[in-house]
Amino acid sequence: MQRIFVGIKIPKEIQQPIAIWRAGFAHMPVRWIRDHDLHITIIPPWNEINIHGVLVRMRQALAGRRPFSIDLHKITLAPDPRKPRLIWAEGHPSEKLQAIKMALHRCLNHADERPLRPHVTISRFSRLLFRTLGIKKLCVPVKWHFPVTSVILYESPQIPGKGYRIIEEFNLDDRYEFLSHSRHSELFRNTRERAAS
């Protein structure tokens, strides 16, 4: 069984300003998220046995989806500014992102009534530690805009601190295609062979 989630990878042109902002707070005893792990979650983590089935359903849900863009407009304490445990960069949900989320929820049978709040987690800390940080409020305006050209199925690390693993990356285009053809072909071939035996 694997613990997986669906998200959007943050490109290098946004990783850089995040790193610059983070450098000004490097003294804080929080767990900073590494650049290559920065992402926006679309479907939160769940435990899954049938990864191949998830790939097939995601392929169907994302077929024909066009690229879109995301704007991040502020860095803030989250998810509850009064009792935070994260620092994140937050944006507004676009119609295309909302549509992709709904399509994935339907195909993966995930019910989530929470409103979509696109955000990039920059650091994590305990609520107890927050009392020692010396920061009571945080609201830093930013203007970070980037295109979204793919959606990713990630695996959460089983070993703390190891980082997320990309299982599959789905290209957003008029004509759908897997970016990792060899892995999907192998999974599909193995499934057919088991069915025929």
GUNU-697058 format. One line per 3 residues: number of its first residue (from 1); their letters; for each residue x, y, z of C-alpha. Coordinates in Angstrom, 1 decimal, m for minus. Layout:
BEGIN
NUM	a	X/Y/Z | ...
end
This chain:
BEGIN
1	mqr	0.0/0.0/0.0 | 1.2/3.5/m0.9 | 0.3/6.9/0.5
4	ifv	m0.4/9.1/m2.5 | m1.8/12.5/m3.4 | m2.4/14.7/m6.4
7	gik	m0.7/18.0/m6.8 | 1.0/20.7/m9.0 | 4.8/21.1/m8.9
10	ipk	6.1/24.6/m8.3 | 8.4/25.7/m11.1 | 11.9/27.0/m10.6
13	eiq	10.9/30.5/m11.5 | 8.7/30.5/m8.3 | 11.1/28.4/m6.2
16	qpi	13.7/31.2/m6.5 | 11.6/34.0/m5.0 | 10.4/31.6/m2.3
19	aiw	14.0/30.8/m1.4 | 14.9/34.5/m1.3 | 12.0/35.2/1.1
22	rag	12.9/32.2/3.2 | 16.5/33.3/3.6 | 15.3/36.3/5.6
25	fah	13.8/33.9/8.2 | 16.5/31.2/8.1 | 17.1/31.7/11.9
28	mpv	13.7/30.5/12.8 | 13.6/26.9/14.2 | 11.0/25.6/11.7
31	rwi	11.1/22.8/9.1 | 11.6/24.5/5.8 | 10.2/22.6/2.8
34	rdh	12.9/21.9/0.2 | 12.6/23.5/m3.2 | 12.0/20.3/m5.1
37	dlh	9.2/19.3/m2.7 | 7.2/22.6/m3.1 | 3.8/21.9/m4.5
40	iti	0.1/22.8/m4.5 | m2.1/19.9/m3.3 | m5.3/19.2/m5.4
43	ipp	m6.4/15.9/m3.8 | m5.1/15.3/m0.2 | m3.2/12.1/0.7
46	wne	m4.9/8.7/0.9 | m3.7/5.1/1.2 | m4.0/3.2/m2.1
49	ini	m3.3/m0.4/m3.3 | m4.3/m0.1/m6.9 | m2.0/2.5/m8.3
52	hgv	m2.6/1.4/m11.9 | m6.3/2.0/m11.4 | m5.7/5.5/m10.1
55	lvr	m3.5/6.2/m13.2 | m6.2/5.0/m15.6 | m8.9/7.1/m13.9
58	mrq	m6.7/10.2/m13.7 | m5.9/9.8/m17.4 | m9.6/9.8/m18.2
61	ala	m10.3/12.8/m15.9 | m7.5/14.9/m17.3 | m8.0/14.1/m21.0
64	grr	m8.3/17.3/m23.0 | m7.6/19.6/m20.1 | m5.8/22.7/m21.1
67	pfs	m2.9/24.4/m19.3 | m3.8/27.3/m17.0 | m2.2/29.7/m14.6
70	idl	m2.0/30.3/m10.9 | m1.5/33.5/m9.0 | m0.1/33.5/m5.5
73	hki	m0.8/36.8/m3.7 | 0.3/36.6/m0.1 | 2.5/34.7/2.4
76	tla	0.6/34.1/5.7 | 0.4/31.9/8.8 | m1.9/29.0/8.2
79	pdp	m4.3/27.2/8.2 | m5.7/29.2/11.2 | m3.7/32.4/11.7
82	rkp	m4.6/32.3/15.4 | m3.2/28.8/16.0 | m0.9/28.2/13.0
85	rli	1.3/25.3/12.2 | 2.3/26.3/8.7 | 3.6/29.2/6.7
88	wae	2.3/29.2/3.2 | 1.9/31.2/0.0 | m1.8/31.5/m0.9
91	ghp	m3.6/32.2/m4.1 | m7.1/32.4/m5.5 | m8.7/29.3/m7.1
94	sek	m9.2/29.7/m10.9 | m12.2/28.1/m12.7 | m9.9/25.7/m14.5
97	lqa	m8.3/24.5/m11.3 | m11.7/24.1/m9.7 | m12.9/22.1/m12.7
100	ikm	m9.8/19.8/m12.5 | m10.3/19.3/m8.8 | m14.0/18.3/m9.2
103	alh	m13.1/15.9/m12.1 | m10.5/14.2/m10.0 | m12.7/14.0/m7.0
106	rcl	m15.4/12.3/m9.1 | m13.1/9.8/m10.8 | m11.2/8.9/m7.6
109	nha	m14.3/8.8/m5.4 | m13.0/11.4/m3.0 | m15.5/13.5/m1.1
112	der	m14.1/16.8/0.1 | m16.4/19.6/1.1 | m13.6/22.0/2.0
115	plr	m13.3/25.0/m0.3 | m10.3/25.0/m2.6 | m7.5/27.2/m1.2
118	phv	m4.5/26.8/m3.5 | m1.4/27.3/m1.5 | 2.3/26.3/m1.3
121	tis	3.5/25.2/2.1 | 6.8/26.9/2.8 | 7.4/25.7/6.4
124	rfs	6.0/23.5/9.1 | 6.1/23.8/12.9 | 4.3/22.7/16.0
127	rll	1.7/24.9/17.6 | 3.7/24.8/20.8 | 6.8/26.0/18.9
130	frt	4.8/28.9/17.4 | 4.8/30.6/20.8 | 8.6/30.9/20.7
133	lgi	8.9/32.2/17.2 | 8.3/35.8/18.0 | 5.8/36.2/15.1
136	kkl	2.2/36.9/15.9 | 1.0/38.0/12.5 | 2.3/37.4/9.0
139	cvp	0.8/38.8/5.8 | 3.3/39.5/3.1 | 1.9/40.6/m0.3
142	vkw	3.5/38.8/m3.3 | 2.9/38.7/m7.0 | 3.9/35.2/m8.1
145	hfp	2.3/34.0/m11.3 | 3.1/30.8/m13.1 | 1.7/28.5/m15.8
148	vts	0.5/25.0/m14.9 | 1.2/22.5/m17.7 | 1.0/19.3/m15.8
151	vil	m0.7/17.5/m12.8 | 1.3/15.0/m10.8 | 0.5/11.9/m8.8
154	yes	2.9/11.9/m5.8 | 3.9/9.3/m3.2 | 4.4/10.6/0.3
157	pqi	7.7/9.4/1.9 | 7.5/6.5/4.2 | 10.7/7.7/5.8
160	pgk	10.5/11.2/7.3 | 12.6/13.8/5.5 | 13.1/11.8/2.4
163	gyr	10.9/13.9/0.1 | 8.0/13.3/m2.3 | 8.4/10.8/m5.2
166	iie	6.7/11.5/m8.5 | 4.8/8.4/m9.6 | 3.4/9.9/m12.8
169	efn	3.2/13.3/m14.4 | 0.2/14.1/m16.6 | 0.6/16.7/m19.4
172	ldd	m2.2/19.2/m19.8 | m2.9/19.6/m23.5 | m5.6/19.1/m26.1
175	rye	m4.2/15.7/m26.8 | m3.6/13.8/m23.5 | m0.3/12.0/m23.1
178	fls	1.6/10.4/m20.2 | 5.0/11.9/m19.6 | 6.3/8.6/m18.3
181	hsr	5.2/6.3/m21.1 | 7.5/3.3/m20.2 | 6.2/3.0/m16.7
184	hse	2.5/3.1/m17.7 | 3.1/0.6/m20.6 | 4.8/m1.8/m18.2
187	lfr	1.9/m1.5/m15.7 | m0.7/m2.0/m18.4 | 1.2/m5.0/m19.9
190	ntr	1.5/m6.7/m16.5 | m2.2/m6.2/m15.9 | m3.1/m7.8/m19.2
193	era	m0.8/m10.7/m18.6 | m2.3/m11.4/m15.2 | m5.8/m11.2/m16.7
196	as	m4.9/m13.7/m19.4 | m3.3/m16.2/m17.1
end
